[in-house]
Amino acid sequence: MPNNPNQNPNQNQNQDQAMNAIQQLGTAALPQPQESNIHCITIIGQIEGHMILPPQNKTTKYEHIIPQLVAAEQNSKVEGMLIILNTVGGDVEAGLAIAEMISSMSKPSVTLVLGGGHSIGVPIAVSGNVSFIAETATMTIHPIRMNGLVIGVPQSFEYLEKMQERVTRFVVAHSNISEETFRTLMLKTGELTRDIGTTIIGSEAVQHGLIDRVGGIGEAMLELKQLIAMSKGEVH
């Protein structure tokens, strides 16, 4: 529909912006976020490490996440971190790097698994001070793998074993799951087709001690606000 020439240019511009918003986002207007003391980071799709994934893959690049964490740590206006995950996993060392960064931050952090927090997403999911998982979300625990050619010599298998130890130690240290339980879930046969490992849903993750609580965005935000208040000495 052509613009009315008698209309104010600002009205025309507003109409164009509304039409663009409908085309791109399916809605004419979005609620404008207020300035907040909480910084939210999303870990979605596949975690991309040293290798660039195909353009059709939805990815989270660790070189984008790490600078955000450094900036949030240095920014005095940011008092807490909310990390939302819906990831299939990805690069092991990139995932561990993100998890280590989150766990070493001085500011309170809460993680929330929505949809899925699989594979190397598991260490990230447990890296916060408190972890949540949606009731219908799932987590897949399995041994790590390497893509491409693996040279069949003892050193290759020792390297894989050491990487697996790093993942296992981190998960056990940052959650309430025992090493024995985690290894049992990781090496279980018969559940995953042509593979070993286990897929657990929200309440099962809490029962095993891997995740702290079942909950969604409301519960996660409330918990983070309480952690911030405690860190400021407002609540004991």
C-alpha positions as CSV (number, residue, x, y, z in Angstrom):
1,M,0.0,0.0,0.0
2,P,1.6,3.3,-1.1
3,N,2.3,6.0,1.5
4,N,0.0,9.0,1.6
5,P,1.9,12.0,0.4
6,N,0.1,14.2,2.9
7,Q,1.4,12.2,5.8
8,N,4.1,13.4,8.1
9,P,7.5,11.9,7.1
10,N,7.9,10.6,10.7
11,Q,4.6,8.7,10.3
12,N,5.9,7.2,7.1
13,Q,9.1,6.1,8.8
14,N,7.1,4.6,11.7
15,Q,5.0,2.7,9.2
16,D,8.0,1.4,7.4
17,Q,9.6,0.3,10.7
18,A,6.4,-1.5,11.8
19,M,6.1,-3.3,8.4
20,N,9.8,-4.3,8.6
21,A,9.3,-5.6,12.2
22,I,6.3,-7.7,11.1
23,Q,8.2,-9.2,8.2
24,Q,11.3,-9.9,10.3
25,L,9.8,-10.8,13.7
26,G,6.2,-11.4,13.1
27,T,5.1,-8.6,15.4
28,A,4.7,-4.8,15.0
29,A,6.5,-3.9,18.2
30,L,8.7,-5.6,20.8
31,P,8.9,-4.6,24.5
32,Q,12.0,-2.4,25.0
33,P,14.4,-3.8,27.5
34,Q,15.2,-1.6,30.4
35,E,18.7,-1.1,31.6
36,S,19.5,-4.1,33.8
37,N,22.1,-5.2,36.3
38,I,21.9,-8.7,34.8
39,H,23.7,-9.7,31.7
40,C,22.2,-12.6,29.7
41,I,24.3,-14.9,27.5
42,T,22.8,-17.6,25.2
43,I,24.6,-20.8,24.3
44,I,22.5,-22.1,21.3
45,G,23.0,-24.5,18.5
46,Q,26.4,-26.0,18.1
47,I,29.4,-24.7,20.0
48,E,32.0,-23.7,17.4
49,G,35.6,-24.0,18.2
50,H,38.7,-23.8,16.1
51,M,36.9,-25.1,13.0
52,I,34.3,-23.0,11.2
53,L,31.1,-25.0,10.8
54,P,28.9,-24.9,7.6
55,P,26.8,-21.7,7.2
56,Q,23.5,-23.7,7.6
57,N,24.5,-24.7,11.1
58,K,23.2,-22.5,14.0
59,T,26.3,-22.0,16.1
60,T,27.7,-20.2,19.2
61,K,31.2,-19.0,18.6
62,Y,33.4,-19.2,21.7
63,E,35.4,-16.2,20.5
64,H,32.1,-14.2,20.8
65,I,31.2,-15.5,24.3
66,I,34.6,-15.1,26.0
67,P,34.9,-11.4,25.4
68,Q,31.3,-10.9,26.7
69,L,32.3,-12.7,29.9
70,V,35.4,-10.6,30.3
71,A,33.4,-7.4,29.7
72,A,30.7,-8.4,32.2
73,E,33.3,-9.2,34.8
74,Q,34.8,-5.7,34.4
75,N,31.6,-3.8,34.1
76,S,30.5,-2.5,37.5
77,K,26.9,-2.1,36.3
78,V,26.6,-5.8,35.7
79,E,25.9,-7.6,39.0
80,G,24.9,-11.0,37.8
81,M,25.0,-13.4,34.9
82,L,22.2,-15.5,33.4
83,I,23.3,-18.2,31.0
84,I,20.6,-19.8,28.9
85,L,21.5,-23.1,27.0
86,N,19.8,-24.9,24.2
87,T,22.8,-26.6,22.6
88,V,23.6,-30.0,21.0
89,G,27.3,-29.7,22.2
90,G,30.2,-29.2,19.9
91,D,33.9,-28.4,20.3
92,V,35.2,-29.9,23.6
93,E,37.9,-27.4,24.4
94,A,35.8,-24.4,23.4
95,G,33.0,-25.7,25.6
96,L,35.3,-26.3,28.5
97,A,36.9,-22.8,28.0
98,I,33.4,-21.2,28.3
99,A,32.5,-23.4,31.3
100,E,35.8,-22.4,33.1
101,M,35.2,-18.7,32.4
102,I,31.7,-18.8,33.9
103,S,32.8,-20.8,37.0
104,S,35.7,-18.4,37.7
105,M,33.7,-15.2,37.6
106,S,33.4,-13.2,40.8
107,K,29.8,-12.2,40.1
108,P,26.8,-14.5,40.8
109,S,25.7,-16.7,37.8
110,V,22.7,-18.9,37.2
111,T,22.4,-21.3,34.3
112,L,19.2,-22.5,32.7
113,V,18.8,-25.4,30.3
114,L,15.9,-25.0,27.8
115,G,15.3,-27.6,25.2
116,G,18.6,-29.4,25.5
117,G,22.1,-29.1,27.1
118,H,23.9,-32.0,25.5
119,S,27.4,-33.4,25.3
120,I,29.9,-30.6,26.1
121,G,26.9,-28.4,27.0
122,V,26.8,-30.4,30.3
123,P,29.9,-28.7,31.8
124,I,28.5,-25.3,30.8
125,A,25.2,-26.1,32.4
126,V,26.8,-26.9,35.8
127,S,29.3,-24.0,35.7
128,G,27.1,-21.4,37.4
129,N,26.5,-20.9,41.1
130,V,23.0,-22.4,40.7
131,S,21.7,-24.4,37.8
132,F,18.1,-24.9,36.5
133,I,16.6,-27.1,33.9
134,A,13.1,-26.9,32.3
135,E,10.8,-29.8,33.0
136,T,10.9,-31.0,29.4
137,A,14.5,-30.2,28.6
138,T,17.0,-33.1,28.1
139,M,20.7,-33.6,28.6
140,T,22.8,-36.3,26.8
141,I,25.9,-37.6,28.6
142,H,28.3,-39.6,26.5
143,P,32.1,-40.0,26.1
144,I,33.8,-37.4,24.0
145,R,34.8,-38.0,20.4
146,M,37.1,-36.6,17.8
147,N,36.1,-35.7,14.3
148,G,38.1,-36.8,11.3
149,L,41.0,-39.3,11.2
150,V,42.3,-40.6,14.6
151,I,45.7,-42.3,14.4
152,G,45.4,-45.7,16.0
153,V,48.4,-45.4,18.4
154,P,48.3,-45.5,22.2
155,Q,49.1,-41.8,22.5
156,S,45.8,-40.9,20.6
157,F,43.7,-42.9,23.0
158,E,45.6,-41.5,26.0
159,Y,44.9,-38.0,24.8
160,L,41.2,-38.8,24.5
161,E,41.2,-40.3,27.9
162,K,42.8,-37.2,29.4
163,M,40.3,-34.9,27.8
164,Q,37.5,-37.1,29.1
165,E,39.0,-36.8,32.6
166,R,39.0,-33.0,32.3
167,V,35.3,-33.0,31.5
168,T,34.4,-35.5,34.2
169,R,36.4,-33.7,36.9
170,F,34.8,-30.4,36.0
171,V,31.2,-31.7,36.1
172,V,31.7,-33.6,39.4
173,A,33.4,-30.6,41.0
174,H,30.6,-28.1,40.0
175,S,27.6,-30.3,40.6
176,N,26.3,-32.8,43.2
177,I,26.6,-35.8,41.0
178,S,29.1,-38.5,42.1
179,E,31.9,-39.5,39.7
180,E,30.6,-43.1,39.8
181,T,27.1,-42.1,38.8
182,F,28.4,-39.8,36.0
183,R,30.6,-42.5,34.5
184,T,27.7,-45.0,34.7
185,L,25.4,-42.6,32.8
186,M,28.2,-41.8,30.3
187,L,29.1,-45.5,29.5
188,K,25.5,-47.0,29.5
189,T,24.7,-49.2,26.6
190,G,21.4,-49.9,24.9
191,E,19.7,-46.5,25.4
192,L,21.3,-44.5,22.5
193,T,21.0,-46.1,19.1
194,R,24.4,-47.2,17.9
195,D,26.1,-45.3,20.7
196,I,26.8,-45.4,24.4
197,G,25.5,-42.9,26.9
198,T,22.3,-41.7,28.5
199,T,19.7,-39.0,27.8
200,I,18.0,-37.7,30.9
201,I,15.1,-35.2,31.3
202,G,14.7,-32.3,33.7
203,S,13.6,-34.1,36.9
204,E,16.1,-37.0,36.3
205,A,19.0,-34.5,36.0
206,V,18.0,-33.1,39.4
207,Q,17.6,-36.6,40.9
208,H,21.1,-37.5,39.8
209,G,22.5,-34.3,41.3
210,L,23.7,-33.0,38.0
211,I,21.4,-29.9,38.0
212,D,20.2,-28.2,41.1
213,R,16.5,-27.5,40.4
214,V,13.7,-27.9,37.8
215,G,12.5,-24.5,36.8
216,G,12.1,-21.9,34.1
217,I,13.1,-18.3,33.4
218,G,11.0,-16.9,36.3
219,E,12.7,-19.2,38.9
220,A,16.1,-18.6,37.4
221,M,15.8,-14.8,37.5
222,L,14.4,-14.9,41.1
223,E,17.3,-17.0,42.3
224,L,19.9,-14.8,40.5
225,K,18.4,-11.7,42.1
226,Q,18.7,-13.3,45.5
227,L,22.3,-14.3,44.9
228,I,23.0,-10.7,43.9
229,A,21.4,-9.4,47.1
230,M,23.5,-11.8,49.1
231,S,26.7,-10.8,47.3
232,K,25.9,-7.2,48.2
233,G,25.3,-8.0,51.8
234,E,21.6,-7.1,51.6
235,V,20.4,-10.7,52.5
236,H,22.1,-13.2,54.8
